[in-house]
Amino acid sequence: MEIAGEDPRVRLLSNPGRTQAAGLNLGIREARGEIIVRADAHATYGPSYVTICVDHLMHNRAENVGGPQRVVGNTHFTCALAVALTTLLGAGNAAYRQSSEPCYTDTVWLGS
């Protein structure tokens, strides 16, 4: 809330639907820019993440782009979960969890 009070580009929206999907839809409806980049608070992004996403959107004729999801744990349980999510059983065929090269796929993690 402090950031919204200090930076006029940031708006705090009420989410009466109280679900993540409702909040995302509300944010998209209220967005004023040409490109929307989804970012979650429990993730870490490289310094060029947004620049790379926008570059792919502008030059590769993609409708939605994102980066790879690399799970990192910090407790015994979350470390075990991170290992599980790197296996075929834990990740399925999700390219955003398995691929190390740019590719077309059916979904992306935190799409732009």
N, C-alpha and C positions, 0 to 999 in steps of 0.2 A: 504494500500500500504506500510505503514511503516513496518508492520510485515514481509511482503515478502522480504524486504530489509535487515532485521535483522536475519531472520531464513531461512536457505537454504531448509528446508523441506516444506516451504510455497511458492507456485508459484501463481502469479496473471495472470489469463488467460483473453484474450479478447474474448468477446461474440458477434461476428458479427450478430448472429441470433436475439439478443436483447430480447429474451423471456426467461422465467424461464426454460421451458422445454429444449430449445436449450442449455442454460447454464449448466443444469444438465447433459445432454448427453455429452457435451464437457468435463465437469469435470470427468465423468465416463471414457470416452475414454483416458483421460490424466492421470488417477490415476495409481499409481505404486504399491499399496499395494494389499493384498489378500482380505481385507474386506473394504468396503466403508460405511461410516457412514454419513448420510445426517444430517446437522444441519442448521437451519435457524437463522438469526440474531435476529428475534423478538421473540425468545423463550428462556426459562431458563431451564437448564438441571441440574439434581442432580449430585453430585460428582462421583457417580458410574454408571451413565447412559451408557457410552460406555462399561465399563466392563461387565455390565449385558447383554447388547445387544450381545456382542461377546460371552459370556458364553452360551446364548441361541442358537446362531448360531452354535457353536461348539458341543453342547451336545443334542440338541433337534431335529435335522434333519429338521430345518426350513430353508427356502430359504430367508426369509425377516422378520426381527423382528423390533419392535419399542415399545415405551412406550405409556402410555395413554396421551391424549391431555386434559389438564385441562385449560380452558379459564379463564383468569383473566382480569377484566377491571380496568381502572384507571380514566375514565370520566363517566358521567351519561350514555352517549350512549353506551360506551364499556362495562359498567357493565350490562346494559340491554341486550346487545348482548350476554354476557357471560351467563346470566341466560337463554336466549332463546336457546343457544347451548347445554344446559343440558337437554332439553326436547326432547321427541320423535319427535315432529314436527321439531325442529331445528337440531337434530343430526341424525334423522332416526334410522336405526339399526346399525350405525357405532360402532363397539365394541371398537375402539380406543377412542371414546368419552364417552361410557357408562360403559364399563366393569371395574371392580376393581380387577379382577383376570386374570392371564395369560390364554390365550385361542387362538385357531386357528381362523383366520378370513380371509375375502377376501381382506383386505387392512390394512395397518398400517400407522400411522402418522410418518413422517420423518424416513422412513425405513433404516435399516442397512443391 
